[in-house]
Amino acid sequence: MNFSNENHFLNTIDDLRRRHQFSENELQKLEHLKTTPILSLAYTDVGGFDLKNGSFSNEGQTGTYKLKISYLSSKNAQQKVTGFIPNTVEDL
């Protein structure tokens, strides 16, 4: 049996899509990410990831995300980070 990180990341993304409501824009971004090399994926039920400074907060403040994906840009092969499932005032 052949296991790869790509398969693991794609399976995790599909699982999260079944468990959470994603916006139309987020769904489009996820489809694009499936065609790029994913470097890492981090998810939390409690708290959130701040994409500006890379930190994690247990409080999940507004402006943080429950899902953070690092990937290689298909345009210039630079590492990029994007977030999904934003924490909102209702979540806090």
C-alpha positions as a printed NumPy array, in Angstrom:
array([[  0.   ,   0.   ,   0.   ],
       [  1.388,   3.401,  -0.972],
       [  0.769,   6.318,   1.369],
       [  1.717,   9.892,   0.614],
       [  1.266,  13.217,   2.343],
       [ -0.75 ,  14.465,  -0.627],
       [ -3.332,  11.704,  -0.19 ],
       [ -3.466,  12.345,   3.547],
       [ -3.965,  16.096,   3.056],
       [ -6.651,  15.607,   0.411],
       [ -8.498,  13.07 ,   2.563],
       [ -8.361,  15.45 ,   5.527],
       [ -9.681,  18.337,   3.408],
       [-12.553,  16.164,   2.146],
       [-13.375,  15.119,   5.719],
       [-13.409,  18.752,   6.892],
       [-15.645,  19.719,   3.949],
       [-18.202,  17.172,   5.159],
       [-18.022,  18.432,   8.755],
       [-18.016,  22.211,   8.226],
       [-19.811,  24.854,   6.218],
       [-17.44 ,  26.519,   3.745],
       [-18.218,  29.67 ,   1.776],
       [-18.344,  29.47 ,  -2.017],
       [-15.038,  31.368,  -2.163],
       [-13.43 ,  28.919,   0.273],
       [-14.661,  25.953,  -1.77 ],
       [-13.073,  27.432,  -4.893],
       [ -9.793,  27.968,  -3.023],
       [ -9.891,  24.37 ,  -1.78 ],
       [-10.363,  23.063,  -5.319],
       [ -7.351,  25.091,  -6.44 ],
       [ -5.263,  23.787,  -3.529],
       [ -5.949,  20.221,  -4.611],
       [ -3.772,  20.94 ,  -7.669],
       [ -0.827,  22.405,  -5.724],
       [  1.762,  20.767,  -3.458],
       [  0.417,  21.053,   0.104],
       [  3.209,  21.365,   2.661],
       [  1.199,  21.285,   5.879],
       [ -2.327,  21.395,   7.198],
       [ -3.33 ,  22.411,  10.715],
       [ -6.86 ,  22.278,  12.151],
       [ -8.36 ,  23.087,  15.523],
       [-11.821,  22.877,  17.076],
       [-10.865,  25.353,  19.806],
       [ -8.899,  28.518,  19.166],
       [ -7.526,  29.736,  15.879],
       [ -4.523,  30.449,  13.691],
       [ -3.438,  34.022,  12.992],
       [ -2.198,  34.067,   9.401],
       [ -0.434,  37.433,   9.731],
       [  2.053,  36.38 ,  12.392],
       [  1.718,  32.579,  12.265],
       [  0.672,  32.244,  15.894],
       [ -2.003,  30.057,  17.449],
       [ -4.426,  31.357,  20.05 ],
       [ -6.53 ,  29.229,  22.392],
       [ -9.18 ,  31.961,  22.438],
       [ -9.949,  31.896,  18.696],
       [-10.243,  35.655,  18.284],
       [-12.005,  37.264,  15.334],
       [ -9.582,  37.309,  12.418],
       [ -8.196,  33.845,  13.165],
       [ -8.989,  30.607,  11.349],
       [ -9.744,  27.029,  12.368],
       [ -7.94 ,  25.6  ,   9.324],
       [ -4.512,  26.696,   8.083],
       [ -2.926,  25.279,   4.929],
       [  0.659,  25.913,   3.782],
       [  1.315,  25.198,   0.113],
       [  3.648,  25.961,  -2.78 ],
       [  2.398,  28.577,  -5.206],
       [  2.04 ,  27.169,  -8.706],
       [  3.142,  30.537, -10.145],
       [  6.522,  30.96 ,  -8.458],
       [  7.032,  27.941,  -6.159],
       [  7.035,  30.164,  -3.058],
       [  5.485,  28.949,   0.171],
       [  2.095,  30.529,   0.903],
       [ -0.377,  30.175,   3.756],
       [ -4.15 ,  30.467,   3.594],
       [ -6.923,  30.073,   6.145],
       [-10.412,  28.616,   6.143],
       [-13.331,  28.55 ,   8.577],
       [-12.855,  31.989,  10.141],
       [-13.598,  32.497,  13.803],
       [-16.383,  35.02 ,  14.228],
       [-17.975,  36.852,  17.133],
       [-20.687,  34.147,  17.253],
       [-18.001,  31.468,  17.805],
       [-16.524,  33.206,  20.84 ]])
